Amino acid sequence: MTSTLLKPPAPAAGRGPWQLARAELRRRTSVKISLAVVVLFLLMAAGAPLLGALGGWSPDEFDKTAIDPYLGGQPLGPLGGISADHWLGVEPVTGRDLFARVVYGAQVSLLIALTATAIVVVAGTAAGIAAGYFGGRTDTVLSRLMDLTMSFPSLIFMIAMMSVAKDVNRILLMTAVIGLFGWPGIARVVRGQTLSLKHREYVDAARVGGSGPWRILTRDILPGVAGPVIAYTTLIVPGMIATEAALSYLGVGVRPPTPSWGQMIAESVSFYDTDPMYFVIPSACLFLTVLAFTLLGDALRDVLDPRGSRT
């Protein structure tokens, strides 16, 4: 009788919940395609210097021979100047290589989005577990802090902060600002999960057995909330990518000449009728990345957090 209180019952057929989740995800075609797209863009971002060297151009290098000075700097050749020298064409007026700028833009956009997501997940998980497990005054203070943070019009506040802080590292500042407003959402999810776990039999047994709060939180509570956290993390990433793109589009994000997808889309608006490929290429990269992370996150939430996906 006592031994059954120490641990939750093992899954049938000797397969753990993670093995079952992995088997279910492998059966879904959408997961395989989404994961392939995510891995492709992550490898593109990680290997940006190598890919740029293979293309033969740096993201800031001008090629005046690839544009027509008598037509307002329009790219020479079809589809925005796509050729053996410029695999995705060139940027109007400057002649900068679009392949190099898209690759380095992926590095900047994904670096900001993934780092901000890590900040959000760590801060939100810690706050949610503390609020749910300790309750009382701790729960009250953290819950009011969540409400206060979520009550701010975050995009407007981000624009104001990015506009005021000028002489700082833009990538570091954007990461901190985006992460500052993102943690309450996942904190609420983790708090709810913790409230349902802290009175389970195996948690009570660990508490009676003399385990301290830190041991219970790390050994019993944290593994119980890991599934929903992983699922919601993949759903947070596309929002972070879109937020970085929006800030760069509005001109308060990464500064030129450092490329980012949002910045490239903003610059391409003036040329979408004469050189549509300049608009299509970074927009397609942004769309595919956000869509892949969203589909992957939906599938992970269905498998790892089925109760949350039905609410």
Number of C-alpha atoms within 10 A of each C-alpha: 5 8 9 11 15 15 15 12 9 10 10 8 6 8 11 11 15 12 11 14 16 13 11 15 19 12 10 11 10 15 21 15 14 22 15 13 17 19 14 13 18 17 15 20 21 17 15 21 17 12 19 20 12 10 17 13 20 18 20 16 13 16 16 15 10 27 23 16 13 7 10 10 16 22 27 20 13 11 15 23 26 20 15 9 14 21 14 22 26 31 29 27 18 17 24 23 29 28 25 28 28 24 27 26 26 26 24 20 25 24 19 25 25 19 18 27 26 18 18 25 24 15 18 24 25 18 24 28 27 20 25 24 23 14 15 10 10 14 19 12 13 20 20 11 14 21 14 11 17 15 10 11 10 16 15 10 13 19 18 12 15 20 12 9 12 11 6 9 11 17 17 14 18 24 21 16 19 24 21 17 21 24 27 25 20 24 28 22 19 28 25 17 23 23 18 14 20 21 12 15 15 21 22 16 18 19 15 10 10 10 15 11 14 10 14 19 20 12 14 18 23 20 11 18 21 16 19 23 25 17 20 22 21 22 22 25 23 24 17 24 24 19 21 29 24 20 20 25 19 13 18 22 24 26 14 12 10 13 23 27 32 27 26 24 22 16 17 21 13 14 15 14 10 12 21 15 23 27 20 14 19 25 17 12 17 20 13 16 24 21 16 23 24 20 18 22 23 19 23 26 24 18 21 25 20 13 11 12 14 8 5
